[in-house]
């Protein structure tokens, strides 16, 4: 691929990331669609993590030279990964998934190798930042 094309893709990815952050303040009411119980939140996290891995796979195969990374080697956070994952989440047309995706810290949002228990941290952050939400019974 040409360096200009790569720079354009990276620039578009950054624009998507900034636009998502800018629109987030207006759409924070979407956090009410996120299930806060263990089973529901873990399932939502796994769905988002699956899409992150899918986006990473697409981007690795689009990389110059077609190099394929083995195992759990980190996929670089670049415009391709950002735009692919954001597109896959939007395409899923799931309000809870979109709200969860946006609630994740950017570094974890696009990390396909994050802990499968990270949803617990997200729940604590959601409850701390949104006092109108209530913790699930027994938590």
C-alpha positions as CSV (number, residue, x, y, z in Angstrom):
1,X,0.0,0.0,0.0
2,X,1.0,3.5,-0.7
3,X,2.1,5.6,2.3
4,X,-0.5,8.3,1.4
5,X,-3.2,5.7,1.6
6,X,-2.0,4.5,5.0
7,X,-1.8,8.1,6.2
8,X,-5.4,8.7,5.0
9,X,-6.7,5.6,6.7
10,X,-5.0,6.6,9.9
11,X,-6.3,10.1,9.7
12,X,-9.9,8.9,9.1
13,X,-9.6,6.5,12.1
14,X,-8.5,9.4,14.3
15,X,-11.4,11.5,13.0
16,X,-13.8,8.6,13.8
17,X,-12.3,8.4,17.3
18,X,-12.6,12.1,17.9
19,X,-16.1,12.2,16.5
20,X,-17.2,9.3,18.8
21,X,-15.8,11.1,21.8
22,X,-17.5,14.4,20.9
23,X,-20.9,12.7,20.4
24,X,-20.5,10.7,23.5
25,X,-21.5,13.6,25.9
26,X,-24.8,13.9,24.0
27,X,-25.6,10.2,24.0
28,X,-24.6,9.2,27.5
29,X,-28.3,8.3,28.2
30,X,-27.4,5.1,26.3
31,X,-25.6,3.7,29.3
32,X,-29.1,2.8,30.7
33,X,-29.3,0.1,28.0
34,X,-26.2,-1.7,29.4
35,X,-27.0,-4.6,31.6
36,X,-25.2,-4.4,34.9
37,X,-25.7,-8.0,36.1
38,X,-22.8,-10.3,35.9
39,X,-24.1,-12.6,33.1
40,X,-25.5,-9.8,30.9
41,X,-22.4,-7.6,31.2
42,X,-20.0,-10.5,30.7
43,X,-21.9,-11.5,27.5
44,X,-21.9,-8.0,26.2
45,X,-18.1,-7.7,26.9
46,X,-17.5,-10.9,25.0
47,X,-19.5,-9.7,22.1
48,X,-17.5,-6.5,21.9
49,X,-14.2,-8.4,22.4
50,X,-15.1,-10.7,19.6
51,X,-15.7,-7.7,17.3
52,X,-12.3,-6.2,18.4
53,X,-10.6,-9.5,17.4
54,X,-12.4,-9.6,14.1
55,X,-11.4,-6.0,13.3
56,X,-7.8,-6.8,14.2
57,X,-7.8,-9.8,11.9
58,X,-9.1,-7.8,9.0
59,X,-6.5,-5.1,9.6
60,X,-3.6,-7.6,9.9
61,X,-4.6,-9.2,6.6
62,X,-4.7,-5.7,5.0
63,X,-1.3,-4.8,6.3
64,X,1.6,-4.2,3.9
65,X,3.3,-7.4,2.9
66,X,0.4,-9.4,4.2
67,X,2.3,-10.3,7.4
68,X,0.2,-12.4,9.8
69,X,0.8,-12.3,13.5
70,X,0.7,-15.5,15.4
71,X,-1.0,-16.2,18.7
72,X,-1.9,-13.2,20.9
73,X,0.7,-10.9,19.4
74,X,-0.6,-7.3,19.8
75,X,-2.2,-5.7,16.8
76,X,-1.1,-2.1,16.5
77,X,-3.7,0.4,17.4
78,X,-4.1,2.4,14.2
79,X,-6.7,3.9,12.0
80,X,-7.6,0.6,10.5
81,X,-8.4,-1.1,13.8
82,X,-10.3,1.9,15.1
83,X,-12.4,2.4,12.0
84,X,-13.0,-1.3,11.5
85,X,-14.2,-1.9,15.1
86,X,-16.3,1.2,15.2
87,X,-17.9,0.1,11.9
88,X,-18.6,-3.5,13.1
89,X,-20.2,-2.1,16.3
90,X,-22.4,0.2,14.4
91,X,-23.3,-2.5,11.9
92,X,-24.4,-4.8,14.8
93,X,-27.3,-2.3,15.4
94,X,-27.3,-3.1,19.1
95,X,-27.9,-0.1,21.4
96,X,-26.4,-1.9,24.5
97,X,-23.3,-2.9,22.5
98,X,-22.8,0.6,21.2
99,X,-23.2,2.1,24.6
100,X,-20.8,-0.4,26.2
101,X,-18.3,0.1,23.4
102,X,-18.4,3.9,24.0
103,X,-18.2,3.4,27.8
104,X,-14.9,1.6,27.4
105,X,-11.7,3.6,27.8
106,X,-10.2,4.0,24.3
107,X,-7.1,2.0,25.1
108,X,-9.2,-1.0,26.3
109,X,-12.0,-0.4,23.7
110,X,-9.6,-1.4,20.8
111,X,-7.5,-3.9,22.8
112,X,-8.3,-7.4,21.5
113,X,-6.2,-9.0,24.2
114,X,-7.7,-7.3,27.2
115,X,-8.8,-9.4,30.2
116,X,-12.0,-11.3,29.8
117,X,-12.9,-9.9,33.3
118,X,-12.5,-6.3,32.3
119,X,-16.3,-5.9,32.4
120,X,-16.1,-5.7,36.2
121,X,-14.0,-2.6,36.0
122,X,-16.4,-1.1,33.4
123,X,-19.4,-1.8,35.8
124,X,-17.6,0.1,38.6
125,X,-16.8,3.0,36.3
126,X,-20.4,3.1,35.0
127,X,-21.9,3.1,38.5
128,X,-19.4,5.8,39.7
129,X,-20.0,8.1,36.8
130,X,-23.7,7.6,36.5
131,X,-25.3,7.9,40.0
132,X,-28.8,7.4,38.5
133,X,-27.8,3.7,37.7
134,X,-28.3,1.2,40.4
135,X,-26.0,-1.7,41.2
136,X,-27.6,-5.2,40.6
137,X,-28.9,-6.9,43.7
138,X,-26.2,-8.6,45.7
139,X,-23.4,-6.4,44.4
